[in-house]
Amino acid sequence: MLELADIEFAYGGSKAVAGCSFTVADGLATGLIGPNGAGKSTLIEVIAGGLAPDCGRVVFNGVEIQGLGRAAVARAGIIRTFQTTRELAHLPVLENVVVAAPDQLGESLFASLFLRRRWAAQEAVLRERAEELLDWVGLSKLRSEPAGSLSGGQRRLLEIARALMAQPKLLLLDEPSAGVYPAVRQLIAERIRAIVGQGITVLVIAHNMAFLGEVADDVVVMAEGRVLARGALEEVRRDQLVVAAYLGGGQMRGTS
């Protein structure tokens, strides 16, 4: 589904991504790991259209999409979440999900003025879908609460619901389990596997090895802006180059 070929990106004179290449298979969950500064989040932003690579290609379903911008990439079907959640704090939880739906008639002045019945019918369908998603992630009782009042784990779940509302073909998850309680982390892992089971491809950044072991079919390890290794989690955990890069020569732990 996704092919990255020799992607490079530099902030000023410092290369964050330095010739990164790998593929993401359709219908699977691929993990992306590496030490801090490896270039993972920069690479995700390049895929999502927020950054244009200095060189290299991003090919999605056979079409080059590098440099098209976030809106065009999202319309193509690539939706991302962020390491720091970005909820609309003053809007109710339900509205945070509804606004993520694409192609809303209410976004058009003409439709909002002259196609009110169609607009109202679409709005009803979207709100019903948003209710279903909130129930699915365990937030239905909080639908009317301001999103800014949610806990950290609840905000992670809200981001997942909102991303699904955007109808992704490829879902990019940046540290979806960071800073949450174990029970919520387990719920997020279960929901990611269910998302893959629905036919949505997932690329997930995570530092928690136990979490990745539950959600990822295979993992890509980055270091210094390049791909260091790829394979099943247990395989890469035994790779001495990975151990040296990821933990400075220590043993890779199951929960860090």
C-alpha positions, 0 to 999 in steps of 0.5 A: 500500500505504501512505499517510501523510497530514499526519503530525506529531510533536514531541519536547517543543516541537520538531517532528521531523515537520511535515505529512509526506505521501506514498504507497508503492506496492505491490511497489516499493522506495521510498527515503527520504533527507534531511539529518540531522534531517529526521525520517526515523527518527521517521517510520519509527517512527511507521509501525512503531507505536513512536510515535503521531503528534500528528496525521495518518493512517497508512493501510496497505492501506486501514486506519488504523493510527496509534497501534496500537503495534508489536505490532499493526502488526507483525501487520498485516505491517509489519516494520522494521530499525533504524539501530543493530542490535538482535540478541540478542547471547548467543543463537546466530545461528540462534535470533535468526532463529527467534524472529522468526517470528510465531504460535509455539505455544511462546509459549502455555503451553497449547500447550507443555504439551498440543500438544507434537507440533504444537509440535515440528512447527512448530519443525522447519519454522521452523528449516528456514526460518531455515536457508534465510534464513541461507544466503540472506544468507551467514551459514549457517556462523555459525548456531551463533555468538553473534550478538554476535560478528558483524561490523557487516555480518554484523549487518545481514544478520542483521537482514534475515534476521530481518525476513523470518522475520517474514513482512512485507508492507512492510519498513522498512529504516533505513540497512541499508548504514551502516558496512559494507564495499563487498562487503557493501553490494553483497550487501545491495543485491542482496538488497533487489532480490530481496526486492522481486522476491518481492513484498515492498514496501520503504521504505528510509532511506539516505544513500548515493546509489549504494546507493539508485540500485541498490535504489530505484525512486523516492525521497522527499526530506525536509527539516525534517520535510516532503516536499521532492521525489519522483521518480527519483533522478537527477531529485531529485539535480538539484533545486536545493531538494534540493541546498540542503537536503541539502548546504547548496548543494554538489553532491550526491555519488554516495557520500554 
